[in-house]
Amino acid sequence: MNPLSVVIITLNEAKRIEKCLLSIQDVADEIVVVDAFSTDQTQAICEKLGARFIQRKWTNFGDCKRFATQMATHDTILSLDADEVVSEELKLSIQHVKANWGEADAYHFKRLNFVGDKAIRYGAWYPDCKIRLFDRRKANWTDVPVHEVIGSTTKDCVVGHLQGNLLHYSFESAEALLNSPKTKLYTGMYRHKKKIAKPLVFLKAGFSFLKSYVFKLGLLDGKLGCTVARSGMKYTLLKYQNPQGFS
């Protein structure tokens, strides 16, 4: 059986971290939490559930996740966020991979996003495939500050797919989604640098809405499908709409 380290980065995640940790108790041989000096009960909850708790100053998403990966004892890594929960089907898939490691060096699987207790099964948010299970000798997190991804670090890295969803409880309500401070944070760090004419910016934003709500069937998620599409449209506007970005 191939040993598995689960790594998580946190900052004031007392409301969500317990559900995350409980979902991986059966598959983790080690849990490593790298925390940016939380002031709530995050540390107490993590230590109660057997996690190794390390505190480190926050830098950015990519760097912190790479550091957490380095702190693991084992080379096989499952990297999670505090608001993510491993479903039972995905857990069975991970257990199978642990027993048969070698078929691939990294694995992606679908992420099912939630707004409150409502799963978003269509639109731009699903299937939202992510690589989160990997051999750190063959793959690792990129060091970009936001929208970090796991990329191969060797030419022979083989990527497989696992059945089951990673459950992502990202927003408590539709209002929280539309007014999320993360939108401004992400667009501020990921803002487009080319000058773009205003009409083209609005065209891109409008297409973003149509793609999510119509072409990817977000309308089947009802009102929340529309909210998700509006959120994507707002993100597109902010990404391109800066004082130096209009001609």
Secondary structure, DSSP 8 states (H G I E B T S, - for coil): ---EEEEEEESS-TTTHHHHHHHTTTT-SEEEEEES--SSSHHHHHHHTT-EEEE-----HHHHHHHHHHH-SSSEEEEEETTEEE-HHHHHHHHHHHHTTTS-SEEEEEEEEEETTEEE-SGGGSS--EEEEEETTTEEE---SSS--EEESSTT--EEEEEEEEEEEEESSHHHHHT-HHHHHHHHHS---S-B-HHHHHHHHHHHHHIIIIIT-GGGGTHHHHHHHHHHHHHHHHHH-STTTB-
